[in-house]
Structures are given as C-alpha cells and as structure tokens.
Amino acid sequence: MTIHEPYDAIRTGTIEPWEHLNRTPTEQRALETANSDEALAAGRLAAEIIRLTREFDLDSVDLSRRSQDFAMVSAVADAGGKRLLSSAARRTTLIAESHFEADGKGNYRFLNNRLTIVDPAVGKADFLTTAANAIEFLIKELGLEIDWTPEILEGPPLFSTAVILDAGPDPKRVFKSLQIQFHKRDPNGVLLKFNPQNWQLELKTTGT
C-alpha cells in the first residue's frame, strides 16, 4: 500500500460523495421518504465509510465506542439499502425533511432538504453533519492530513409569502410523505425551531 492510497480512497470514497450529497439538498424539491435517491446515496456513503475502515485494518466497533457520530453512521450502514426507507421501531431509519426559514412576518425561504438519522437507541441527528464528523474522525485515526472543511449549504436568501417546493410530475404522491420543518433566527442569528400559525404550501409541477 502506498502512502497515497488511503488519501485517495478517503477523497474519492467519502469526501466527494459527501460534497455531492451536500449540493443536492439545496435544490428546492419535495422529497419522498419512501423513494428518495438522497437517502439511498446516504446509505451508500455510510457503507463506504465503514468499508474503508475495515480495509485499512481499523476496528469499526472500537471506533463506534469512541465516537457517537461514527456509531450512528455505522448503524445507517448496517440498516442498509431500502430498509432505511421504511419505518421501524427497532432499527435505524432515515427521514427526509424540507427545512424553511420563517421571518415571523409570513415570509419563508428554503434552507435545504435534510436527511435525519433516527436511531432508536441514540435519537435523531442530521446525516450530513454526522457523516462529516465520522469522516473527520476516520481521517484522524488514519493519521492523514487532508485540507477539508465541510459546511452545510443553504438555498438562496430569497423569501416568499408561500412555502414553495418542486413536486415533480405527481404532487399528490409527494404530498403523502412530505415533512416540513420551520426555523426562525434569534437575535444572534441562530436558527431555532419555529411553528408558524398560518402558512401556505405551493407544490409546483414539473416534468420527469
């Protein structure tokens, strides 16, 4: 094994897929939890993180004991494939949610679509944040120096009087599993969960 192999494997196997998955949720689309390409991509990324751990002779069980983020990614990888897309009381699942910022005056802007890990033993966590922490933990364990600063992307800072999402060709199908979460900035600019009293949903219809 050359010195470049772990570096290249981490770059192409985990960082690049993470960055691609980070760009996709900024598209203002309504996601179906049961048929989300993003959730499947998240499952593949989690599986690759664990696969590389074993390829480089690291103990994934030990890493899970020392890092909750790594443990949650490992749980996603173990759940695997389409099993992540169905609800279950005793296994890890992924939930797709559309997040919006409210200004408190009846206007809303699209932040991003997020995949939330739901672990029956640990609780909930944002997948991208958790996966980034697990990748950085793996990089540290391998003793690599990789210049990477993961940052969760957001949509453009444009507010509208309606909550707008692209539902594709069949809004009725998307609407059945659509989950929306609102946030509002506190005086320090920190986004906190918010429940608007009245809001209007607009699902746009586009072709396949």
BADOPA-734173 format. One line per field, with one value per residue: residue number from 0; residue in three letters; x, y, z of N, C-alpha, C in turn. Coordinates in steps of 0.1 Angstrom, whole numbers, plus 5000, padded with zeros to 4 digits. Layout:
BADOPA-734173
num c(NUM, ...) $
residu c(ALA, ...) $
n.east c(X, ...) $
n.north c(Y, ...) $
n.up c(Z, ...) $
ca.east c(X, ...) $
ca.north c(Y, ...) $
ca.up c(Z, ...) $
c.east c(X, ...) $
c.north c(Y, ...) $
c.up c(Z, ...) $
***
This chain:
BADOPA-734173
num c(0, 1, 2, 3, 4, 5, 6, 7, 8, 9, 10, 11, 12, 13, 14, 15, 16, 17, 18, 19, 20, 21, 22, 23, 24, 25, 26, 27, 28, 29, 30, 31, 32, 33, 34, 35, 36, 37, 38, 39, 40, 41, 42, 43, 44, 45, 46, 47, 48, 49, 50, 51, 52, 53, 54, 55, 56, 57, 58, 59, 60, 61, 62, 63, 64, 65, 66, 67, 68, 69, 70, 71, 72, 73, 74, 75, 76, 77, 78, 79, 80, 81, 82, 83, 84, 85, 86, 87, 88, 89, 90, 91, 92, 93, 94, 95, 96, 97, 98, 99, 100, 101, 102, 103, 104, 105, 106, 107, 108, 109, 110, 111, 112, 113, 114, 115, 116, 117, 118, 119, 120, 121, 122, 123, 124, 125, 126, 127, 128, 129, 130, 131, 132, 133, 134, 135, 136, 137, 138, 139, 140, 141, 142, 143, 144, 145, 146, 147, 148, 149, 150, 151, 152, 153, 154, 155, 156, 157, 158, 159, 160, 161, 162, 163, 164, 165, 166, 167, 168, 169, 170, 171, 172, 173, 174, 175, 176, 177, 178, 179, 180, 181, 182, 183, 184, 185, 186, 187, 188, 189, 190, 191, 192, 193, 194, 195, 196, 197, 198, 199, 200, 201, 202, 203, 204, 205, 206, 207) $
residu c(MET, THR, ILE, HIS, GLU, PRO, TYR, ASP, ALA, ILE, ARG, THR, GLY, THR, ILE, GLU, PRO, TRP, GLU, HIS, LEU, ASN, ARG, THR, PRO, THR, GLU, GLN, ARG, ALA, LEU, GLU, THR, ALA, ASN, SER, ASP, GLU, ALA, LEU, ALA, ALA, GLY, ARG, LEU, ALA, ALA, GLU, ILE, ILE, ARG, LEU, THR, ARG, GLU, PHE, ASP, LEU, ASP, SER, VAL, ASP, LEU, SER, ARG, ARG, SER, GLN, ASP, PHE, ALA, MET, VAL, SER, ALA, VAL, ALA, ASP, ALA, GLY, GLY, LYS, ARG, LEU, LEU, SER, SER, ALA, ALA, ARG, ARG, THR, THR, LEU, ILE, ALA, GLU, SER, HIS, PHE, GLU, ALA, ASP, GLY, LYS, GLY, ASN, TYR, ARG, PHE, LEU, ASN, ASN, ARG, LEU, THR, ILE, VAL, ASP, PRO, ALA, VAL, GLY, LYS, ALA, ASP, PHE, LEU, THR, THR, ALA, ALA, ASN, ALA, ILE, GLU, PHE, LEU, ILE, LYS, GLU, LEU, GLY, LEU, GLU, ILE, ASP, TRP, THR, PRO, GLU, ILE, LEU, GLU, GLY, PRO, PRO, LEU, PHE, SER, THR, ALA, VAL, ILE, LEU, ASP, ALA, GLY, PRO, ASP, PRO, LYS, ARG, VAL, PHE, LYS, SER, LEU, GLN, ILE, GLN, PHE, HIS, LYS, ARG, ASP, PRO, ASN, GLY, VAL, LEU, LEU, LYS, PHE, ASN, PRO, GLN, ASN, TRP, GLN, LEU, GLU, LEU, LYS, THR, THR, GLY, THR) $
n.east c(5009, 5007, 5016, 4998, 4974, 4954, 4948, 4937, 4916, 4900, 4893, 4880, 4862, 4847, 4847, 4842, 4816, 4802, 4802, 4789, 4763, 4758, 4754, 4731, 4707, 4702, 4686, 4654, 4633, 4606, 4609, 4604, 4601, 4600, 4610, 4635, 4663, 4683, 4684, 4692, 4717, 4729, 4729, 4747, 4770, 4775, 4780, 4804, 4821, 4824, 4833, 4859, 4871, 4875, 4891, 4914, 4923, 4912, 4894, 4861, 4841, 4855, 4859, 4833, 4826, 4841, 4833, 4803, 4792, 4804, 4794, 4766, 4767, 4777, 4755, 4736, 4748, 4747, 4719, 4712, 4706, 4673, 4659, 4663, 4644, 4619, 4597, 4605, 4604, 4626, 4650, 4676, 4666, 4661, 4649, 4635, 4634, 4620, 4634, 4627, 4632, 4616, 4605, 4589, 4570, 4553, 4567, 4588, 4618, 4636, 4657, 4671, 4670, 4669, 4684, 4675, 4689, 4673, 4677, 4668, 4681, 4698, 4687, 4679, 4697, 4713, 4721, 4742, 4759, 4766, 4779, 4800, 4814, 4821, 4837, 4859, 4868, 4877, 4897, 4915, 4921, 4935, 4957, 4961, 4966, 4944, 4931, 4902, 4871, 4841, 4809, 4776, 4754, 4731, 4700, 4693, 4691, 4662, 4630, 4596, 4560, 4548, 4553, 4573, 4578, 4593, 4575, 4578, 4564, 4541, 4524, 4505, 4514, 4538, 4530, 4519, 4540, 4554, 4575, 4579, 4599, 4602, 4622, 4634, 4653, 4672, 4680, 4707, 4712, 4710, 4695, 4665, 4640, 4607, 4572, 4550, 4519, 4500, 4504, 4512, 4512, 4528, 4530, 4549, 4545, 4564, 4580, 4592) $
n.north c(4988, 5021, 5055, 5072, 5059, 5056, 5083, 5090, 5072, 5080, 5106, 5101, 5082, 5090, 5119, 5132, 5120, 5129, 5157, 5159, 5150, 5170, 5192, 5186, 5187, 5214, 5220, 5231, 5210, 5187, 5160, 5125, 5103, 5075, 5070, 5082, 5093, 5106, 5095, 5069, 5074, 5084, 5061, 5045, 5061, 5059, 5031, 5030, 5044, 5027, 5004, 5013, 5017, 4991, 4981, 4995, 4983, 4991, 4990, 4989, 4986, 4994, 5021, 5030, 5029, 5050, 5072, 5088, 5098, 5083, 5058, 5062, 5065, 5040, 5025, 5033, 5023, 4995, 4991, 4996, 5000, 4997, 4992, 5013, 5031, 5026, 5027, 5017, 5003, 4994, 4997, 5016, 5044, 5066, 5099, 5121, 5156, 5188, 5219, 5252, 5287, 5311, 5344, 5355, 5372, 5362, 5353, 5331, 5312, 5288, 5266, 5240, 5206, 5180, 5150, 5131, 5111, 5085, 5070, 5043, 5039, 5060, 5084, 5114, 5127, 5150, 5138, 5146, 5162, 5144, 5124, 5139, 5144, 5118, 5111, 5129, 5120, 5094, 5102, 5113, 5091, 5076, 5091, 5110, 5140, 5160, 5187, 5198, 5213, 5208, 5222, 5228, 5234, 5261, 5272, 5300, 5333, 5342, 5353, 5343, 5346, 5322, 5287, 5271, 5243, 5221, 5196, 5177, 5155, 5145, 5158, 5149, 5123, 5129, 5146, 5130, 5119, 5141, 5161, 5190, 5213, 5242, 5271, 5299, 5328, 5337, 5367, 5366, 5355, 5328, 5298, 5286, 5261, 5266, 5273, 5283, 5300, 5302, 5291, 5289, 5263, 5256, 5235, 5230, 5217, 5198, 5183, 5149) $
n.up c(5000, 4990, 5002, 4992, 4988, 5010, 5013, 4987, 4986, 5007, 4998, 4973, 4980, 5002, 5008, 4984, 4976, 4998, 4995, 4971, 4979, 4996, 4980, 4965, 4983, 4983, 4962, 4954, 4960, 4966, 4987, 4986, 5013, 5011, 4985, 4980, 4963, 4975, 5001, 4996, 4985, 5008, 5023, 5009, 5011, 5039, 5041, 5026, 5042, 5064, 5051, 5042, 5066, 5076, 5055, 5059, 5082, 5106, 5137, 5135, 5155, 5178, 5171, 5170, 5196, 5206, 5193, 5189, 5165, 5146, 5153, 5148, 5120, 5114, 5122, 5103, 5080, 5086, 5086, 5059, 5024, 5010, 5033, 5049, 5042, 5052, 5079, 5112, 5144, 5158, 5144, 5127, 5108, 5080, 5076, 5053, 5052, 5045, 5050, 5062, 5065, 5086, 5087, 5106, 5098, 5080, 5058, 5039, 5034, 5015, 5030, 5030, 5020, 5043, 5055, 5081, 5106, 5124, 5152, 5172, 5197, 5202, 5193, 5173, 5145, 5122, 5090, 5072, 5088, 5108, 5093, 5082, 5105, 5112, 5091, 5094, 5118, 5111, 5093, 5111, 5127, 5108, 5106, 5086, 5067, 5056, 5038, 5044, 5049, 5059, 5052, 5057, 5031, 5020, 5006, 4983, 4997, 4995, 5002, 5004, 5002, 5003, 5010, 4990, 4968, 4945, 4932, 4912, 4887, 4899, 4923, 4943, 4951, 4963, 4983, 5003, 5019, 5026, 5047, 5066, 5081, 5102, 5109, 5128, 5131, 5160, 5181, 5178, 5154, 5152, 5140, 5151, 5160, 5148, 5149, 5127, 5128, 5106, 5073, 5038, 5014, 4984, 4958, 4931, 4898, 4877, 4848, 4842) $
ca.east c(5000, 5015, 5011, 4987, 4962, 4944, 4944, 4929, 4904, 4891, 4889, 4871, 4851, 4838, 4846, 4835, 4802, 4796, 4801, 4778, 4751, 4756, 4749, 4718, 4696, 4698, 4676, 4641, 4624, 4599, 4614, 4596, 4609, 4600, 4616, 4645, 4676, 4693, 4685, 4699, 4731, 4734, 4732, 4759, 4782, 4777, 4786, 4817, 4829, 4827, 4842, 4872, 4876, 4879, 4901, 4927, 4926, 4908, 4883, 4849, 4835, 4862, 4857, 4819, 4826, 4848, 4827, 4789, 4789, 4808, 4784, 4754, 4770, 4777, 4741, 4730, 4754, 4741, 4705, 4715, 4697, 4659, 4654, 4664, 4634, 4607, 4597, 4606, 4606, 4638, 4662, 4679, 4660, 4664, 4637, 4637, 4626, 4623, 4636, 4625, 4634, 4605, 4609, 4579, 4560, 4545, 4575, 4596, 4628, 4640, 4670, 4676, 4664, 4679, 4682, 4677, 4690, 4665, 4683, 4660, 4689, 4705, 4679, 4679, 4708, 4714, 4730, 4754, 4767, 4771, 4788, 4812, 4822, 4827, 4848, 4870, 4873, 4884, 4909, 4924, 4926, 4945, 4969, 4962, 4964, 4935, 4925, 4887, 4862, 4827, 4800, 4763, 4750, 4717, 4695, 4695, 4684, 4651, 4618, 4583, 4548, 4544, 4563, 4573, 4586, 4591, 4570, 4579, 4552, 4529, 4524, 4497, 4522, 4548, 4524, 4516, 4551, 4561, 4577, 4584, 4604, 4604, 4632, 4634, 4666, 4671, 4687, 4721, 4712, 4710, 4683, 4658, 4628, 4596, 4559, 4542, 4504, 4494, 4513, 4506, 4521, 4527, 4538, 4550, 4545, 4573, 4580, 4602) $
ca.north c(5000, 5034, 5065, 5079, 5050, 5060, 5097, 5089, 5064, 5089, 5116, 5097, 5073, 5096, 5133, 5136, 5117, 5138, 5170, 5158, 5149, 5183, 5201, 5182, 5192, 5229, 5221, 5233, 5199, 5180, 5146, 5114, 5095, 5062, 5069, 5093, 5090, 5111, 5085, 5058, 5079, 5084, 5047, 5041, 5068, 5053, 5018, 5031, 5048, 5015, 4995, 5018, 5015, 4977, 4980, 5000, 4975, 4997, 4983, 4997, 4985, 5003, 5035, 5033, 5031, 5063, 5083, 5086, 5101, 5071, 5048, 5064, 5062, 5025, 5020, 5035, 5013, 4982, 4991, 4993, 5000, 5002, 4991, 5026, 5040, 5022, 5030, 5005, 5007, 4989, 4998, 5029, 5048, 5080, 5107, 5133, 5168, 5201, 5229, 5266, 5298, 5320, 5357, 5359, 5381, 5355, 5351, 5319, 5309, 5275, 5264, 5228, 5193, 5173, 5136, 5129, 5097, 5082, 5058, 5040, 5038, 5073, 5096, 5119, 5135, 5153, 5128, 5152, 5166, 5132, 5118, 5147, 5142, 5105, 5111, 5136, 5111, 5084, 5108, 5115, 5077, 5071, 5099, 5118, 5155, 5164, 5200, 5197, 5220, 5206, 5232, 5225, 5245, 5265, 5278, 5314, 5341, 5348, 5350, 5343, 5345, 5308, 5276, 5266, 5232, 5214, 5182, 5168, 5152, 5140, 5164, 5141, 5113, 5135, 5152, 5119, 5117, 5153, 5166, 5203, 5219, 5256, 5277, 5313, 5333, 5345, 5379, 5363, 5349, 5313, 5293, 5278, 5256, 5276, 5268, 5294, 5297, 5300, 5292, 5283, 5254, 5256, 5225, 5232, 5205, 5198, 5170, 5140) $
ca.up c(5000, 4990, 5011, 4986, 4987, 5020, 5010, 4976, 4990, 5016, 4990, 4963, 4985, 5012, 5008, 4972, 4977, 5008, 4989, 4961, 4986, 5003, 4970, 4961, 4991, 4981, 4951, 4961, 4956, 4977, 4987, 4992, 5022, 5006, 4972, 4980, 4958, 4985, 5012, 4991, 4984, 5022, 5027, 5002, 5017, 5052, 5039, 5022, 5054, 5072, 5043, 5042, 5080, 5077, 5045, 5065, 5094, 5119, 5143, 5135, 5168, 5187, 5167, 5174, 5211, 5209, 5185, 5186, 5151, 5138, 5157, 5140, 5106, 5113, 5122, 5089, 5071, 5089, 5082, 5045, 5013, 5010, 5046, 5056, 5038, 5058, 5093, 5120, 5158, 5164, 5136, 5123, 5096, 5075, 5073, 5045, 5056, 5038, 5060, 5057, 5075, 5086, 5092, 5116, 5092, 5070, 5046, 5041, 5024, 5015, 5035, 5023, 5023, 5052, 5059, 5096, 5111, 5135, 5158, 5184, 5209, 5204, 5190, 5160, 5141, 5108, 5084, 5066, 5099, 5114, 5083, 5081, 5118, 5111, 5081, 5100, 5128, 5103, 5088, 5122, 5130, 5098, 5106, 5074, 5067, 5044, 5039, 5041, 5059, 5055, 5055, 5051, 5022, 5021, 4994, 4982, 5007, 4990, 5009, 4996, 5011, 5003, 5011, 4976, 4966, 4932, 4935, 4901, 4879, 4907, 4936, 4952, 4956, 4971, 4995, 5013, 5028, 5028, 5060, 5066, 5094, 5101, 5118, 5129, 5137, 5172, 5179, 5175, 5141, 5153, 5136, 5161, 5155, 5149, 5145, 5123, 5129, 5093, 5062, 5026, 5007, 4970, 4952, 4917, 4890, 4866, 4841, 4847) $
c.east c(5009, 5008, 4999, 4974, 4951, 4939, 4934, 4916, 4894, 4885, 4878, 4859, 4842, 4836, 4838, 4820, 4795, 4793, 4790, 4764, 4748, 4750, 4734, 4706, 4693, 4689, 4662, 4631, 4618, 4604, 4604, 4605, 4611, 4607, 4627, 4658, 4687, 4695, 4693, 4714, 4737, 4738, 4745, 4772, 4785, 4784, 4800, 4826, 4833, 4836, 4856, 4879, 4882, 4891, 4915, 4929, 4923, 4896, 4871, 4841, 4841, 4859, 4843, 4818, 4832, 4842, 4812, 4785, 4793, 4798, 4771, 4755, 4770, 4763, 4733, 4735, 4748, 4727, 4704, 4703, 4683, 4653, 4654, 4652, 4620, 4608, 4598, 4609, 4620, 4651, 4664, 4672, 4664, 4651, 4641, 4628, 4630, 4623, 4635, 4628, 4622, 4610, 4600, 4569, 4553, 4553, 4585, 4606, 4633, 4654, 4677, 4668, 4674, 4674, 4685, 4678, 4681, 4670, 4675, 4668, 4695, 4696, 4680, 4692, 4708, 4725, 4743, 4764, 4774, 4781, 4801, 4821, 4828, 4838, 4861, 4876, 4882, 4897, 4920, 4930, 4936, 4957, 4972, 4960, 4957, 4929, 4911, 4879, 4848, 4818, 4786, 4757, 4735, 4713, 4697, 4686, 4672, 4638, 4606, 4572, 4543, 4555, 4563, 4583, 4583, 4587, 4571, 4566, 4539, 4529, 4516, 4505, 4532, 4542, 4521, 4527, 4559, 4563, 4584, 4588, 4607, 4615, 4630, 4647, 4663, 4679, 4702, 4723, 4712, 4696, 4677, 4645, 4617, 4584, 4551, 4527, 4498, 4505, 4507, 4516, 4518, 4536, 4537, 4550, 4555, 4574, 4591, 4616) $
c.north c(5013, 5044, 5072, 5072, 5054, 5074, 5097, 5082, 5073, 5100, 5112, 5089, 5079, 5111, 5138, 5132, 5126, 5152, 5170, 5158, 5162, 5193, 5198, 5187, 5207, 5231, 5221, 5223, 5192, 5165, 5136, 5105, 5081, 5060, 5080, 5088, 5095, 5101, 5073, 5061, 5080, 5071, 5042, 5048, 5062, 5039, 5019, 5036, 5036, 5006, 5000, 5016, 5001, 4975, 4984, 4994, 4982, 4990, 4992, 4997, 4994, 5018, 5039, 5036, 5045, 5075, 5080, 5089, 5089, 5059, 5049, 5061, 5047, 5019, 5022, 5025, 4999, 4980, 4988, 4995, 5004, 5000, 5004, 5035, 5036, 5024, 5017, 5010, 5004, 4989, 5013, 5032, 5062, 5087, 5119, 5144, 5180, 5212, 5244, 5275, 5307, 5333, 5362, 5368, 5375, 5352, 5339, 5318, 5295, 5274, 5252, 5217, 5186, 5159, 5135, 5114, 5096, 5069, 5055, 5041, 5052, 5085, 5100, 5127, 5138, 5144, 5135, 5156, 5154, 5125, 5125, 5145, 5128, 5104, 5118, 5127, 5100, 5090, 5109, 5101, 5072, 5080, 5107, 5132, 5158, 5177, 5200, 5203, 5218, 5217, 5229, 5237, 5248, 5271, 5293, 5322, 5349, 5343, 5351, 5342, 5331, 5299, 5269, 5254, 5226, 5200, 5173, 5166, 5149, 5145, 5156, 5130, 5118, 5140, 5142, 5118, 5129, 5158, 5179, 5208, 5234, 5261, 5292, 5318, 5340, 5358, 5378, 5357, 5334, 5308, 5283, 5273, 5266, 5270, 5280, 5290, 5294, 5301, 5285, 5275, 5254, 5246, 5227, 5218, 5207, 5184, 5161, 5143) $
c.up c(5000, 4999, 5005, 4986, 4997, 5017, 4998, 4979, 4998, 5007, 4980, 4969, 4995, 5010, 4995, 4972, 4987, 5002, 4978, 4968, 4993, 4993, 4966, 4969, 4989, 4970, 4958, 4957, 4969, 4976, 4993, 5001, 5016, 4993, 4970, 4975, 4968, 4997, 5008, 4990, 4998, 5027, 5021, 5008, 5031, 5051, 5035, 5033, 5062, 5064, 5044, 5056, 5081, 5067, 5051, 5079, 5107, 5124, 5144, 5148, 5178, 5184, 5171, 5189, 5214, 5202, 5183, 5172, 5143, 5141, 5149, 5126, 5104, 5113, 5109, 5079, 5073, 5085, 5067, 5036, 5015, 5024, 5054, 5053, 5044, 5073, 5101, 5134, 5164, 5155, 5131, 5109, 5092, 5072, 5064, 5049, 5048, 5049, 5055, 5069, 5074, 5092, 5103, 5111, 5081, 5057, 5050, 5030, 5026, 5020, 5028, 5027, 5032, 5054, 5074, 5099, 5124, 5141, 5171, 5197, 5212, 5202, 5175, 5157, 5126, 5102, 5079, 5077, 5106, 5106, 5082, 5094, 5117, 5102, 5087, 5111, 5122, 5098, 5099, 5127, 5121, 5098, 5094, 5076, 5054, 5047, 5035, 5053, 5054, 5060, 5049, 5043, 5024, 5008, 4994, 4992, 5002, 4997, 5000, 5006, 5012, 5005, 4998, 4975, 4952, 4935, 4923, 4894, 4887, 4921, 4947, 4959, 4966, 4984, 5006, 5023, 5030, 5042, 5059, 5080, 5093, 5112, 5117, 5136, 5150, 5171, 5176, 5161, 5140, 5149, 5147, 5155, 5158, 5143, 5140, 5124, 5116, 5082, 5050, 5018, 4992, 4964, 4937, 4910, 4878, 4860, 4847, 4842) $
***
